[in-house]
Amino acid sequence: MRRRLLTALAGFTALAAALSPVSTAPATAAEQKSTAAVFPAPVINEDFPDPDVVQVGSTWYAYSTNNGRGHVPTASAPSANGPWTIRGDAMPGGPSAAWAQSGRTWAPDVHPNPDGSFTLTYTAWHKSSGRQCIGAATASSPLGPFTPVGSQPLICPLNLGGAIDANTFVANDGTRYLLWKNDGNAIGVNSTLWLTRTTNNGTALTGGNTALISSGGVIEAPDLVQRGSQFVLFYSGGSYTGCEYLTSYAVAPTLNGPWTTAYRPLMTSASFDNHVCGPGGADFVNDKVFLHGWVNGARHLYVADLGWAGDFPVVRGSRVRTEAERGTLNNCRVRTGAAGASQGAVAAYIDFADSWVENTFYAPRAGSYTLWVGYANGTGSTASHGVVVNGNSQGSVSYPATGWDNWRQSSVGVTLNAGWNTIRLTKGNSYAEVDYFELQ
């Protein structure tokens, strides 16, 4: 990943999806706090940036960018949530001496091969140019020691700034590819995330390069997942040096595109209520996502639950917004042109005993969640709505007075089933309008 301070990712295009994580404003006195959300769990409490994680049999292995632990620091665990044990350096001899030098060995990727061996692709410091390029190494064990392959880099487009952030992708038909980024940020040109076909052990290229998405800002750390209806390309954006770092994604019906960028990022510091600073470098493995976040000047490793809502990703603990007015309304109605409201419309006139607003929400796991409600209350006193989850009452949510069209948030803890759930707000005390929901 980029190791210099760079401009933030810009230009997210609209995606017609009901689910989109959000960045939220700081809480005000009118916002009611809840602690029901489950945030990513820290599993390696020391510097372990740009994680790559692979499961081999019943054991999990993790690899990180170089630090005081070596060229490719490695850890293992009996489960995704740990306990994790640091195991040393997976490439103790360092990158290929034929073309690289030590000191900037970044973003490793380890993948098993059909013959039982393992291939490590890594980013290293190209001696003759000073840029970063991608090399390969192999080992008989996921712990290494990995031995570099070849006397030249695997990918090294110096005219495009070099190459970083290799990541293996194997399509459902068994075809193996390597994702990577040309490091345009290093020379002031656009960066592109590329896809290149490789041999079945990933040590040689066999096809041309396919451009996926490009940006004049920062896009890096690609990871690709094939779902039933589409391909999902995850990537990081913003400056890796602080809390503005984020994870977003784009989707396409085929590897040739067209790619549509998510309406909002998938994970930000704000979407986790600042429980993770700069959630990036993410690796998506089965029903888990591994990511790093800043803690006291180092990037620690976290793990979170991952789910798929209609082939769109949902990460537990990261806020996902659903517009209230797009749900099912009974004896109430949509008010458009609502000043300051999210997307300009709200659910209003929830004024009668049989008035309710109902929306569906996806939970990656069964358990406790926080439901945030964007609301306005101009009555001068506290209002409320009843909360009914999957047909069962789960209490109520209160709305301190704010004034009409003065939108704030209130929250309530809810218990959800894994998968889709219905949540209905019913008439309570006094009156309030509902702008949106955020499930966390």
Secondary structure, 3 states (H helix, E strand, C coil): CCCCCCCCCCCCCCCCCCCEECCCCCCCCCCECCCCCCCCEEEECCCCCCCEEEEECCEEEEECCCECCECCEEEEECCCCCCCEEEEECCCCCCCCCCEEEEEEEEEEEEECCCCCEEEEEEEEECCCCCEEEEEEEECCCCCCCEEECCCCCECCHHHCEEEEEEEEECCCCCEEEEEEECHHHCCCCEEEEEEEECCCCCCEEEEEEEEEEECCCEEEEEEEECCCCEEEEEEECCCCCCCCEEEEEEECCCCCCCEECCCCCECCCCCCCCCCCCEEEEEECCEEEEEEEECCEEEEEEEEEEEECCEEEECCCCEEEEHHHCEEECCEEEECCCCCHHHEEEECCCCCCCEEEEEEEECCCEEEEEEEEEECCCCCCEEEEEEECCEEEEEEEECCCCCCCCEEEEEEEEECCEEEEEEEEECCCCCEEEEEEEC
